[in-house]
Structures are given as structure tokens and as C-alpha cells.
Amino acid sequence: MELNAYKLDFLDIARKSFSLRSCRRSLSKARGIFDLIRIRYIIFLNIPFMLSAFVLARNFDLQLIFFVCLSYFFAHFFINAVNDLYDIETDKVHPVKSIENPIVSGKISFKDARYITIALPFLALLSAIPTNPIWFSAILFVNFIGWSYSVPPVRTRARPWGFLTNETLGSGVGFVWTYWAAKPAQADWSFWIIPMTLYILFSHAILVSKDLPDIDPDRKAGFDNFAIAYGVKTTQRFVILCTLASLIIYVYLLASHVFSVISLPFAIIGTILPLRSLSKPLEQITDRYLIYQRVMPASIFHSIALVLGMFGMLFMPW
């Protein structure tokens, strides 16, 4: 009897241990997928301008909003996933990206990452079917941008204006396309689509500063991105000019009562962060912590200002 009881206890412990290991593996894989698609960027950078386009078009069709956002989620996930998939070799020798890339760090297998990457553009197109032909064509465009950004022989990320084309132009065109898909067919185009698109273009261009800490590893990998092609000082000036242009356009939209005043604190923070950080000596502005924690978040604050400014006008006009 004692022997049987011991065997049962042992089996029970073994089952619990196996269940715990399985749970940990599942959580690890889920974390790997989460890191692969980088969901936080689309939530804070891209979804705000899409929702703002719906507000500008005065279209609050929840079904359309849901499928537009869902399809864009999948399309943008594809951009991030295919980037990590084709950057494996270069990220292996990078001191930071070797940890951040979930495939290189072992959080997700190459096989699983490849299957997920292949599925994402098709999921994006399937999710766009319930919308309209205008938005379906937009998703085709985003899928093309994702492919051309990372996949040879095009691989625009290795070219001076590649990132700006992908992120800045992609976001600006994405905003216009969302507005086009959301506005009533017979309605005239709003004039405010022009300054708001410029606001998105300049505020997202601040993100080109991400190349500054990776100049040496990217140069060794054979890349010729913006910071490598034009140098640290020119990149610094470019980001500062984009920050000031974003502020000027924001003030114009605020003064024209297109944005609510409740968005003002976020626009101010989004302006102060890069201006203060990039005023440091050149040898300091290539610091990874400074760029990723002080400069790049400026784009997020401008995106929050955009969506709050638009939604605020619905409930508290200026």
C-alpha cells in the first residue's frame, strides 16, 4: 500500500511538473510572438492617426472601424515580422538587437516565425474584405511596403531614404487612405487633410533618429541608411527641423480649432524631448538610451496629441 501511494505521489508530481513546463513554454512562445509583431508600436503610433481620420470624416461606423484597424494590425505585424526574419544574420552580431530579435534570442523558432510571417499578409487582406475596395487597396499597399522594406533585392531599409519612405510616407499615405475609405462617397475632401498629413509626416520623421546608435553595426552589415549616408550632424539637424515643423503645424491646427486644447501638453512634451536631447554634443547623441528613451518617444506624444486633439473637439470644442 505504501509503495502504491508513493508511486501515485510521484506520478502526481511528475504531471504537475510537466504541466508547469508546458505552461512556461507556451508563455515563452507567446512572448516571442509578441516581440516579433511589436504590437506596442502600432497601438501608440499608427492607430491614433487612423482613428483621427475617422473623426475627420465624421464616420463612426463601428464595423468599418473594427475591420480597418484589424486589417492594418495584421499588415503592420507583417512589416515587423518580415524585418526580423531577414535581419537574423546582421542582428546576431549586434550587441542589443541579438537580444531584441526574438528569433535570434531563441524566444521563437525560425520555423514558427516564418509560418507566422507568411500568414500575416493574407490575414490582413481577409480582414479588409468586409470594408470597401478603397481600404482593400490600402492594405495591398501596406503589404508591399512591408515586403520592399526588408526583402532583397529591394530592401529599402538599407538605403538612405528607406526608413522614411516606409514609416513616414507609409503613415502619411495611410492617414489619407483611411480618410478616403471612411468619408461618405459624395462628400468633398476636407482641407484639413493637408496640414494633418504634414503633421503626421514630420512627427513620424523624428523616428529616423533610431539609426544614430547603430551606425557602426549597420555600416558593417553593408547598410547605407540615413545616418550613415548623411552623418550624425545632418541627422541631428534633420530631426530638429522635423520637430519644429511638427510644432508649427500643430499650433496652426490648434489655432484653427481643428485640435482641442486638451492635446496641448502632449504636443509640448513631444517637442521638448527631442530638442533638449539633441542639443547635446554630437558624441552623446549616438547613445542608445538617449535616442530610444528621450527622442523617439516624441513621435508617440505627437500621435497622442493628434488623436486627443480630434476626439476632444467632439466633446469639448476648444
C-alpha positions as CSV (number, residue, x, y, z in Angstrom):
1,M,0.0,0.0,0.0
2,E,2.8,2.4,0.9
3,L,4.6,1.6,-2.3
4,N,1.4,2.3,-4.4
5,A,0.9,5.6,-2.5
6,Y,4.5,6.6,-3.2
7,K,4.0,5.8,-6.9
8,L,0.8,7.9,-7.1
9,D,2.5,10.8,-5.4
10,F,5.5,10.6,-7.8
11,L,3.2,10.4,-10.8
12,D,1.2,13.4,-9.5
13,I,4.4,15.4,-9.0
14,A,5.6,14.5,-12.5
15,R,2.3,15.5,-14.1
16,K,2.3,18.9,-12.3
17,S,6.0,19.4,-13.3
18,F,5.2,18.6,-16.9
19,S,2.2,20.9,-16.8
20,L,4.3,23.7,-15.4
21,R,7.0,23.3,-18.1
22,S,4.3,23.2,-20.8
23,C,2.8,26.4,-19.4
24,R,6.2,28.1,-19.3
25,R,7.0,27.1,-22.9
26,S,3.6,28.4,-24.0
27,L,4.2,31.7,-22.3
28,S,7.7,31.9,-23.8
29,K,6.3,31.3,-27.3
30,A,3.6,33.9,-26.7
31,R,6.2,36.4,-25.6
32,G,8.2,35.6,-28.7
33,I,5.3,36.2,-31.0
34,F,4.5,39.4,-29.1
35,D,8.1,40.6,-29.6
36,L,8.0,39.6,-33.3
37,I,5.0,41.6,-34.2
38,R,5.8,44.6,-31.8
39,I,2.2,45.4,-31.1
40,R,3.0,48.4,-28.9
41,Y,4.3,50.5,-31.8
42,I,1.2,50.2,-33.9
43,I,-1.1,51.0,-30.9
44,F,0.7,54.2,-30.0
45,L,2.0,55.4,-33.4
46,N,-0.4,54.2,-36.1
47,I,-3.9,53.5,-34.6
48,P,-4.1,57.2,-33.4
49,F,-3.9,58.7,-36.9
50,M,-6.3,56.1,-38.2
51,L,-8.9,56.9,-35.6
52,S,-8.3,60.6,-36.3
53,A,-9.1,60.0,-39.9
54,F,-12.5,58.6,-38.9
55,V,-13.2,61.6,-36.7
56,L,-12.3,64.0,-39.5
57,A,-14.6,62.1,-41.9
58,R,-17.3,62.0,-39.2
59,N,-17.8,58.3,-39.8
60,F,-18.4,56.3,-36.7
61,D,-19.4,53.0,-38.3
62,L,-18.1,50.6,-35.7
63,Q,-17.9,47.6,-38.0
64,L,-15.9,49.6,-40.6
65,I,-13.6,50.9,-37.8
66,F,-13.0,47.4,-36.4
67,F,-12.1,45.8,-39.7
68,V,-10.0,48.7,-40.9
69,C,-8.0,48.6,-37.6
70,L,-7.8,44.8,-37.6
71,S,-6.5,44.5,-41.1
72,Y,-4.0,47.2,-40.5
73,F,-2.9,45.4,-37.4
74,F,-2.1,42.3,-39.4
75,A,-0.4,44.3,-42.2
76,H,1.8,46.2,-39.8
77,F,2.6,43.0,-37.9
78,F,3.9,41.6,-41.3
79,I,6.2,44.6,-41.7
80,N,7.8,43.9,-38.3
81,A,7.9,40.1,-38.6
82,V,9.5,40.1,-42.1
83,N,12.0,42.6,-40.9
84,D,13.2,40.4,-38.0
85,L,13.2,37.3,-40.3
86,Y,15.5,38.9,-42.9
87,D,17.7,40.6,-40.2
88,I,18.8,37.4,-38.5
89,E,22.4,37.4,-39.7
90,T,23.0,41.1,-39.0
91,D,21.3,41.0,-35.7
92,K,23.4,38.1,-34.5
93,V,26.5,40.3,-34.2
94,H,24.6,43.3,-32.8
95,P,25.1,43.6,-29.0
96,V,21.5,44.8,-28.4
97,K,19.5,43.5,-31.4
98,S,20.8,40.0,-30.8
99,I,18.6,40.2,-27.6
100,E,15.7,42.1,-29.0
101,N,15.2,40.0,-32.1
102,P,13.0,37.1,-30.8
103,I,14.3,34.7,-33.5
104,V,18.0,35.3,-32.7
105,S,17.4,35.2,-28.9
106,G,15.5,31.9,-29.2
107,K,12.1,33.2,-28.0
108,I,10.5,31.8,-31.1
109,S,11.9,29.3,-33.6
110,F,12.7,30.3,-37.2
111,K,10.2,27.8,-38.5
112,D,7.3,29.3,-36.4
113,A,8.4,32.9,-37.3
114,R,8.4,32.0,-41.0
115,Y,4.9,30.5,-40.8
116,I,3.5,33.5,-38.9
117,T,5.1,35.9,-41.3
118,I,3.7,34.1,-44.4
119,A,0.2,34.1,-42.8
120,L,0.0,37.8,-41.8
121,P,-0.4,39.5,-45.2
122,F,-3.2,37.0,-46.1
123,L,-4.9,37.6,-42.7
124,A,-4.7,41.4,-43.4
125,L,-6.3,41.0,-46.8
126,L,-9.0,38.7,-45.5
127,S,-9.8,41.2,-42.7
128,A,-10.0,44.0,-45.3
129,I,-12.7,42.2,-47.4
130,P,-15.7,43.4,-45.2
131,T,-14.5,47.1,-45.6
132,N,-14.5,48.6,-49.1
133,P,-12.3,48.5,-52.3
134,I,-10.5,51.7,-51.2
135,W,-9.3,50.2,-48.0
136,F,-8.5,46.8,-49.5
137,S,-6.2,48.6,-51.9
138,A,-4.6,50.4,-48.9
139,I,-3.8,47.0,-47.3
140,L,-2.2,45.8,-50.6
141,F,0.0,48.9,-50.5
142,V,1.0,48.3,-46.8
143,N,1.9,44.7,-47.6
144,F,4.0,45.9,-50.5
145,I,5.7,48.5,-48.2
146,G,6.5,45.7,-45.7
147,W,7.9,43.4,-48.4
148,S,10.0,46.1,-50.1
149,Y,11.4,47.4,-46.8
150,S,13.2,44.1,-45.8
151,V,13.3,41.6,-48.6
152,P,16.2,41.6,-51.1
153,P,16.9,42.8,-53.7
154,V,14.8,45.9,-53.0
155,R,15.4,46.1,-49.2
156,T,14.8,49.8,-48.8
157,R,15.9,49.7,-45.2
158,A,19.5,49.5,-46.3
159,R,19.1,52.7,-48.4
160,P,19.3,56.4,-47.1
161,W,15.6,57.2,-47.5
162,G,14.3,53.7,-47.0
163,F,13.1,54.1,-43.4
164,L,11.5,57.4,-44.1
165,T,9.7,56.0,-47.1
166,N,8.4,53.1,-45.1
167,E,7.5,54.8,-41.9
168,T,6.8,58.5,-42.7
169,L,5.4,58.2,-46.2
170,G,3.6,54.9,-45.2
171,S,1.9,56.7,-42.2
172,G,1.0,59.8,-44.2
173,V,-0.5,57.9,-47.1
174,G,-2.1,55.5,-44.5
175,F,-3.9,58.5,-42.9
176,V,-5.1,59.8,-46.3
177,W,-6.2,56.3,-47.4
178,T,-8.1,55.8,-44.1
179,Y,-9.9,59.1,-44.5
180,W,-10.7,58.2,-48.2
181,A,-12.1,54.9,-47.1
182,A,-14.1,56.5,-44.3
183,K,-15.6,59.6,-45.8
184,P,-19.0,59.5,-47.4
185,A,-18.8,58.9,-51.2
186,Q,-20.4,62.2,-52.2
187,A,-18.7,64.3,-49.6
188,D,-16.0,66.8,-50.5
189,W,-12.5,66.3,-49.3
190,S,-11.7,68.3,-46.1
191,F,-9.0,71.0,-46.4
192,W,-7.6,69.9,-43.1
193,I,-6.4,66.6,-44.6
194,I,-3.4,68.5,-45.9
195,P,-1.9,70.0,-42.7
196,M,-2.8,66.9,-40.7
197,T,-1.0,64.7,-43.2
198,L,2.1,67.0,-43.0
199,Y,1.8,66.9,-39.2
200,I,2.0,63.1,-39.3
201,L,4.8,63.1,-41.9
202,F,7.1,65.4,-39.8
203,S,6.3,63.9,-36.4
204,H,7.0,60.4,-37.7
205,A,10.2,61.5,-39.4
206,I,11.6,62.0,-35.9
207,L,11.9,58.2,-35.8
208,V,14.8,58.3,-38.2
209,S,16.9,59.1,-35.2
210,K,16.8,55.4,-34.4
211,D,19.7,54.9,-36.8
212,L,22.1,57.0,-34.8
213,P,23.1,54.4,-32.1
214,D,23.5,51.7,-34.8
215,I,25.8,53.5,-37.2
216,D,28.8,51.2,-36.8
217,P,26.9,47.8,-36.7
218,D,24.8,48.9,-39.7
219,R,27.9,50.0,-41.7
220,K,29.5,46.6,-41.0
221,A,26.3,44.9,-42.3
222,G,26.6,46.9,-45.5
223,F,23.6,49.2,-44.9
224,D,23.6,52.8,-46.2
225,N,20.8,54.2,-44.1
226,F,20.1,57.9,-43.4
227,A,22.6,58.4,-40.6
228,I,25.4,56.6,-42.4
229,A,24.8,58.4,-45.7
230,Y,24.5,61.9,-44.3
231,G,26.3,61.7,-41.0
232,V,25.4,62.3,-37.4
233,K,25.3,66.2,-37.6
234,T,22.9,66.2,-40.6
235,T,20.7,63.6,-39.0
236,Q,20.6,65.7,-35.8
237,R,19.6,68.8,-37.8
238,F,17.0,66.9,-39.8
239,V,15.3,65.6,-36.6
240,I,15.3,69.0,-35.0
241,L,13.8,70.6,-38.1
242,C,11.1,67.9,-38.3
243,T,10.3,68.5,-34.6
244,L,10.0,72.3,-35.1
245,A,7.8,71.7,-38.3
246,S,5.5,69.4,-36.3
247,L,5.1,72.1,-33.6
248,I,4.4,74.9,-36.1
249,I,1.7,72.7,-37.9
250,Y,0.2,71.7,-34.5
251,V,-0.1,75.3,-33.4
252,Y,-1.8,76.2,-36.7
253,L,-4.3,73.3,-36.3
254,L,-4.9,74.3,-32.7
255,A,-5.4,78.0,-33.6
256,S,-7.8,76.9,-36.3
257,H,-9.9,75.0,-33.8
258,V,-9.2,71.7,-35.5
259,F,-7.4,70.3,-32.4
260,S,-8.8,70.6,-28.9
261,V,-6.6,72.4,-26.3
262,I,-6.6,69.2,-24.2
263,S,-3.9,67.9,-26.6
264,L,-1.5,70.8,-25.9
265,P,0.5,69.1,-23.1
266,F,1.3,66.1,-25.2
267,A,2.5,68.3,-28.2
268,I,4.7,70.3,-25.8
269,I,6.3,67.2,-24.4
270,G,6.7,65.8,-27.9
271,T,8.6,69.0,-28.8
272,I,10.7,69.4,-25.7
273,L,12.0,65.8,-25.6
274,P,14.0,65.8,-28.9
275,L,15.0,69.4,-28.8
276,R,16.5,69.1,-25.3
277,S,18.1,65.7,-26.0
278,L,19.6,66.6,-29.4
279,S,21.1,69.8,-28.2
280,K,23.9,67.7,-26.5
281,P,27.3,67.3,-28.1
282,L,27.5,65.0,-31.1
283,E,29.4,62.2,-29.3
284,Q,26.5,61.9,-26.9
285,I,23.5,61.8,-29.2
286,T,24.5,58.4,-30.5
287,D,23.8,56.9,-27.1
288,R,21.1,54.3,-27.4
289,Y,19.3,55.1,-24.2
290,L,19.1,58.8,-25.1
291,I,17.6,58.1,-28.5
292,Y,15.2,55.4,-27.5
293,Q,14.1,56.9,-24.2
294,R,14.2,60.6,-24.9
295,V,14.0,61.3,-28.7
296,M,11.9,58.6,-30.3
297,P,9.0,58.8,-27.8
298,A,8.4,62.3,-29.1
299,S,6.5,60.7,-32.1
300,I,4.3,58.8,-29.6
301,F,3.4,62.1,-27.8
302,H,2.6,63.8,-31.1
303,S,0.4,60.8,-32.1
304,I,-1.4,61.1,-28.7
305,A,-1.8,64.8,-29.3
306,L,-3.3,64.1,-32.7
307,V,-6.0,61.6,-31.5
308,L,-6.8,63.6,-28.4
309,G,-7.0,66.8,-30.4
310,M,-9.5,65.3,-32.8
311,F,-11.6,63.4,-30.2
312,G,-11.5,66.4,-27.8
313,M,-13.3,68.6,-30.4
314,L,-16.2,66.2,-30.4
315,F,-16.9,66.6,-26.7
316,M,-15.1,69.8,-25.6
317,P,-14.7,72.1,-28.6
318,W,-11.6,74.1,-27.8
